[in-house]
Amino acid sequence: MEKLIIQHTDETPSVTLDKDNGVFHIGENSYPDDALRFYHPVIEWIKKYCQDPNPETVFEFAFSYFNTSSEKIITKMLDMLKGISSKTALTIKWRYESDDTDMHKSGIRFSQLCGMHFEFEEIEC
């Protein structure tokens, strides 16, 4: 499966989805003009991955900021990942800056909304 790498911009997150090396990371700011268009290749990649996941999947989210349209896409990604939890040892890591209580609370809300356990990791600013 080909890896998907997207470099971050001021408005879009970095994305690294690499099945062969077990790297699944999305982070930085996420407020693209058209979230559906930006995240379309990410959603398609995750759909393919869900058909044949690795024995272990550690998916890391490390957002600095995201808008409402990105929030809907993040929820969709988490729902897709939840669907493979019977096929893979799934871990969702939610990384946030130590002084960003809003991002920490967002991770808690996503965890509860999707009914999945997250590992929370504070990172230094």
C-alpha positions in Angstrom: 0.0 0.0 0.0 1.4 3.4 -1.0 2.1 5.8 1.8 0.3 9.2 1.9 2.4 12.2 2.9 1.1 15.7 2.9 3.2 18.6 4.2 1.5 21.1 6.5 0.7 24.6 5.5 -0.6 27.4 7.7 -4.1 26.1 7.3 -3.7 22.4 6.7 -2.2 19.6 8.8 0.7 17.4 8.1 -0.3 13.9 7.3 1.8 10.8 7.3 0.1 7.5 6.7 2.6 4.7 6.1 1.4 1.2 6.6 4.8 -0.4 5.9 6.5 1.5 8.7 3.5 1.7 11.0 3.4 5.5 11.0 -0.1 7.1 11.2 0.1 10.7 12.2 -2.0 13.8 11.5 -1.1 17.1 13.2 -0.7 20.9 13.2 -3.5 23.3 12.3 -6.5 22.2 10.4 -8.8 24.8 9.0 -8.7 24.3 5.2 -11.1 26.3 3.0 -12.6 23.0 1.9 -12.1 20.3 4.5 -13.9 17.6 2.4 -11.6 18.2 -0.5 -8.4 18.3 1.6 -9.3 15.2 3.6 -10.6 13.1 0.7 -7.3 11.3 0.0 -6.9 10.7 3.8 -10.4 9.2 4.1 -9.7 7.0 1.0 -6.4 5.9 2.4 -8.0 4.9 5.7 -10.7 3.0 3.9 -8.1 0.9 2.1 -6.1 0.4 5.2 -9.2 -0.8 7.1 -9.5 -3.7 4.6 -6.2 -5.1 5.6 -4.7 -3.4 8.7 -1.4 -4.1 10.4 -1.6 -6.4 13.5 -0.9 -3.2 15.6 -2.1 0.3 14.7 -1.0 3.4 16.7 -2.8 6.4 15.2 -1.6 9.7 16.4 -3.4 13.0 16.4 -1.4 16.1 17.3 -3.5 19.2 16.4 -2.7 22.7 17.4 -6.1 23.9 16.2 -9.0 22.6 14.1 -12.2 24.1 12.9 -15.7 22.7 12.9 -15.6 21.2 9.4 -12.3 19.5 10.3 -13.9 18.2 13.5 -16.5 16.4 11.5 -13.8 14.7 9.4 -11.8 13.8 12.5 -15.0 12.1 13.9 -15.4 10.2 10.6 -11.8 9.0 10.7 -12.2 7.9 14.3 -15.4 6.0 13.5 -13.6 4.3 10.6 -10.7 3.3 12.9 -13.1 2.1 15.6 -14.4 -0.4 13.0 -11.0 -2.1 12.7 -10.5 -2.5 16.4 -11.4 -6.2 16.2 -8.7 -6.8 13.5 -5.8 -4.9 15.0 -4.5 -3.8 18.4 -5.6 -0.2 18.0 -4.3 2.7 20.0 -5.4 6.3 19.5 -2.8 8.8 20.8 -4.0 12.3 21.3 -1.1 14.7 21.7 -1.6 18.2 22.9 0.6 21.1 24.1 0.9 21.2 27.9 -0.8 24.6 28.2 -3.6 23.8 25.7 -6.5 22.7 27.9 -9.0 23.2 25.0 -7.2 20.6 22.8 -7.0 18.2 25.7 -10.7 18.6 26.3 -11.4 18.1 22.6 -9.5 14.7 22.8 -11.6 13.7 25.8 -14.8 14.6 23.9 -13.7 12.6 20.8 -12.9 9.6 23.0 -16.3 9.7 24.7 -18.1 10.5 21.4 -16.5 7.5 19.6 -16.5 5.2 22.6 -12.8 4.5 22.4 -10.0 4.8 24.9 -7.3 7.3 23.9 -3.8 7.7 25.3 -3.2 11.3 26.1 0.2 12.8 25.9 1.3 16.3 26.9 4.0 17.8 24.8 6.1 20.7 25.8 5.3 24.0 24.0 
